[in-house]
Amino acid sequence: MSGRIRVLVADDHAILRSGLRMLIRAERDLELVGEAPDLDETIRLAQSLAPDVITLDLSMPGSTGLASVEKLRAAAPTARIVVLTMHDDAAYVRGALALGASGYLAKSAADSALIGAIRTVARGGLFVDVNDAGAARAAEQASPAAAPAPGTAASPLSTLSTREREVLGLVARGHTNREIAEQLSLSVKTVEGYRSRGMRKLGLTSRADITRVAIELGLLGPQSR
């Protein structure tokens, strides 16, 4: 990459955008090319401005959580995405990286961390800065070589077996292990095994995590029982 790194900031909070604007403009190798308060505007500006890096809030109007990363990657496949969010648990980190993000930072991260993230992902690297211990472990398992190339992001669900998807989908719908066992004609112990393995693959620790990620990644779609 030659010249300054072109950055698009996407966040619905004007005060935060103002702070990011000043932060980026203070760096001689960075150039702020646009700001967006919602996902639709982010996609429009990403396509028209062709930024090198996009900082993305997952909770903007029009946002679909982690699926926003996939939508933005499809709209601007050459841009590198740095997720800047309040969510710093392992499920979100794993999901964002799997869907194509190159960076992931909690909003509590230091200013220097964001600048470092922008520079790192612009060079093709991977940058993660989170507070949650589980999320940190998820980040340690990732590497620049493992980060999806532009246009080739895969769903985290691809790591699950058919049975693991079925079981987690039913858990997300509120069914107990016994009810799931009856529906799938399995033993309760077998259901517990599928549930445990699926949760481990996605970095989940609770039923609430399962429900949230099931919604984010479409596990509750027509294909799920």
C-alpha positions in Angstrom: 0.0 0.0 0.0 1.3 3.4 -0.9 0.3 6.8 0.5 -1.9 7.4 3.5 -4.3 4.8 4.8 -7.9 5.8 3.9 -10.3 5.2 6.8 -14.1 5.2 7.0 -15.6 5.5 10.4 -19.0 3.9 11.1 -20.8 4.6 14.4 -24.1 6.1 15.3 -22.8 8.2 18.2 -21.8 11.6 17.1 -19.5 12.2 20.0 -17.6 9.0 19.4 -17.3 9.8 15.7 -15.9 13.2 16.6 -13.3 11.7 18.9 -12.3 9.2 16.2 -12.1 12.0 13.7 -9.7 13.9 15.8 -7.7 10.8 16.6 -7.3 9.8 12.9 -6.6 13.3 11.6 -3.7 13.6 14.1 -1.8 10.8 12.4 0.1 11.8 9.3 -0.2 8.3 7.7 -4.0 8.1 8.1 -6.7 9.9 6.2 -10.4 10.1 7.3 -12.4 9.8 4.0 -15.9 9.5 5.5 -18.2 8.9 8.4 -21.5 7.0 8.6 -24.2 6.8 11.4 -25.9 3.6 10.2 -25.2 0.4 8.2 -26.9 1.5 5.0 -24.8 4.7 4.8 -21.7 2.7 5.7 -22.2 0.4 2.8 -23.0 3.3 0.4 -19.8 5.1 1.4 -17.7 2.0 1.4 -18.7 1.4 -2.2 -18.2 5.0 -3.3 -15.1 6.0 -1.4 -13.2 2.7 -1.5 -11.5 3.0 1.9 -8.6 0.9 3.0 -10.0 0.3 6.5 -13.5 0.6 8.0 -14.0 0.9 11.7 -17.4 -0.7 12.4 -19.8 -0.5 15.3 -22.0 -3.6 15.5 -24.9 -1.7 17.2 -25.8 1.0 14.7 -29.3 1.5 13.2 -29.9 -1.0 10.5 -27.1 -3.2 11.9 -27.6 -7.0 12.1 -24.9 -7.6 14.6 -22.2 -9.9 13.4 -24.0 -10.4 10.0 -23.2 -6.7 9.4 -19.5 -7.7 8.9 -20.5 -10.2 6.2 -22.7 -7.6 4.4 -20.0 -5.0 4.5 -17.4 -7.4 3.2 -19.7 -8.4 0.3 -20.2 -4.7 -0.5 -16.6 -3.6 -0.2 -14.4 -6.8 -0.5 -11.1 -5.0 -0.6 -11.6 -3.0 2.6 -10.3 -4.3 5.9 -12.8 -4.1 8.7 -12.0 -3.3 12.3 -14.9 -4.0 14.6 -15.1 -1.4 17.4 -17.8 -2.5 19.9 -19.0 -2.9 23.4 -19.2 -6.7 22.9 -15.9 -8.3 23.8 -16.9 -11.9 24.6 -15.4 -14.9 22.8 -18.4 -15.7 20.7 -18.4 -12.2 19.1 -14.6 -12.3 18.5 -14.7 -15.7 16.8 -17.8 -14.8 14.8 -16.5 -11.5 13.6 -13.1 -12.9 12.5 -14.8 -15.9 10.8 -17.1 -13.6 8.9 -14.3 -11.5 7.5 -13.2 -8.8 10.1 -9.4 -8.2 10.3 -9.5 -6.4 13.6 -11.6 -6.5 16.8 -11.5 -4.0 19.6 -13.6 -3.3 22.7 -14.6 0.4 22.9 -12.7 0.6 26.2 -9.4 0.0 24.3 -6.8 2.8 24.4 -6.6 5.3 21.5 -3.2 3.9 20.6 -4.7 0.4 20.2 -7.2 1.6 17.5 -4.4 3.4 15.6 -2.3 0.3 15.8 -5.2 -1.8 14.7 -5.8 0.4 11.6 -2.2 0.2 10.6 -1.9 -3.5 11.2 -5.0 -4.6 9.2 -4.1 -2.2 6.4 -0.8 -4.2 6.1 -2.9 -7.4 5.9 -2.4 -8.4 9.5 -4.9 -9.3 12.3 -5.4 -7.2 15.4 -7.5 -8.0 18.5 -7.7 -6.1 21.8 -10.4 -7.2 24.2 -10.9 -7.4 28.0 -12.8 -10.7 28.3 -10.4 -13.6 29.1 -12.3 -16.1 26.9 -12.2 -13.6 24.0 -8.5 -13.1 24.5 -8.0 -16.9 24.3 -10.1 -16.9 21.1 -7.8 -14.2 19.7 -4.7 -16.2 20.6 -5.9 -19.0 18.4 -6.2 -16.7 15.4 -3.3 -15.5 13.2 -2.9 -13.3 10.1 -2.5 -16.4 8.1 -5.8 -17.7 9.3 -7.8 -14.5 8.6 -10.2 -14.8 5.7 -9.0 -13.2 2.5 -11.2 -10.6 0.9 -14.3 -12.2 -0.6 -13.7 -15.6 1.0 -15.2 -15.3 4.5 -16.8 -18.5 5.9 -19.6 -18.8 8.4 -18.6 -20.0 11.9 -21.4 -22.6 11.5 -19.2 -24.4 9.0 -17.2 -25.8 11.9 -20.3 -27.6 13.3 -21.6 -31.0 12.4 -25.2 -31.4 11.3 -26.2 -32.8 14.7 -24.4 -30.0 16.6 -26.3 -27.4 14.5 -29.6 -29.2 15.2 -28.9 -29.4 18.9 -27.8 -25.8 19.4 -30.7 -24.6 17.3 -33.1 -26.4 19.6 -31.4 -25.2 22.7 -31.7 -21.6 21.3 -35.4 -22.3 20.9 -35.7 -23.1 24.6 -35.8 -26.9 24.6 -34.2 -28.9 27.4 -31.7 -31.6 26.7 -34.3 -34.3 27.4 -36.8 -32.7 25.0 -34.1 -32.5 22.4 -33.2 -36.1 23.0 -36.8 -37.1 22.4 -37.2 -35.1 19.2 -33.9 -36.4 17.7 -34.3 -40.0 19.0 -31.0 -39.7 20.9 -29.9 -40.3 24.5 -29.7 -37.3 26.8 -26.0 -38.0 27.2 -25.5 -37.9 23.4 -27.3 -34.6 23.2 -25.2 -33.2 26.0 -22.1 -34.2 24.0 -23.3 -32.5 20.8 -24.2 -29.4 22.8 -20.9 -29.3 24.6 -18.8 -29.8 21.4 -20.8 -27.2 19.5 -20.5 -24.6 22.3 -16.7 -25.2 22.5 -16.3 -24.8 18.7 -18.1 -21.4 18.8 -16.6 -20.2 22.1 -19.9 -20.2 23.9 -20.4 -20.6 27.7 -24.1 -20.3 28.4 -27.6 -20.7 26.9 -27.8 -17.0 26.5 -24.7 -17.1 24.3 -26.2 -19.9 22.2 -29.5 -17.9 21.7 -27.6 -14.7 20.8 -25.3 -16.4 18.3 -28.1 -18.5 16.8 -29.9 -15.3 16.0 -26.8 -13.6 14.7 -25.7 -16.4 12.4 -29.1 -17.6 11.2 -29.2 -20.9 13.1 -32.9 -20.4 13.8 -33.6 -20.3 10.0 -35.9 -22.7 8.1 -33.2 -25.3 8.0 -33.3 -25.7 11.8 -35.8 -28.0 13.5 
